[in-house]
Amino acid sequence: MMHREDKYTEEAYLKNVSSRELTNGMDKDPIYKLRLQCLSRGATGILGMARAFRIMDHEGNRKLNLKQFKKGIKHAGIDVTDPEVNELFQRFDADGNGTIDMSEFLLKLRPPLNNSRMDSIEKAFSKMDVNKDGHITVADFEKVYSVDDNPKYQSGDMTKKEILTTFLHNFDVGSPNPDGIITKEEFVNYYASISASIDNDTYFDLVIRQAYNL
């Protein structure tokens, strides 16, 4: 796993490992089980969960009560029992005020990132976020993101534009109104998921550097 040559196999590896772990028959912590279910859908799984929760956030304050949380879990198609949902909510509602903060939830849900990997991700995002408003657009990606190592580009099966469009759709997963705008939170959550399939910090840094010409 450490030196797989094609970085585009990482997502398939992530799905397979997470799916196997889900079915190994061992009792699992509800948060870990929820993370595995997201990762078994690939690097976009956690983004899909975030989108589902955003739809439930009717007040727009990035906070969810228990009813909204349950609807979000159901909307995302996550297979957890009612007792597990209640336990998850209690675990994420650290101050016991009856709501959970979506940013804190996603921070705990995504695979942990060490300082080295977070630094690589932040450098890539900063390079594209030219006006420093915390968002990157399709145009930003077209200028920076490299598809040179993509086998489908090398074989001529897909153009650069087609590969970029497919990649950018990852960030709009689960959204009824794709906006083509990527927040830093979405960017970090995506690469935190990819990070879970790479066991070597140097190789992870290489993947990011090659993709964004750092």
Helices and strands as residue ranges (DSSP letters): G 7-9, H 10-22, H 30-39, H 45-56, E 63-65, H 66-75, H 82-92, E 99-101, H 102-109, H 115-128, E 135-137, H 138-144, H 151-155, H 160-169, G 170-172, E 181-183, H 184-195, H 201-212
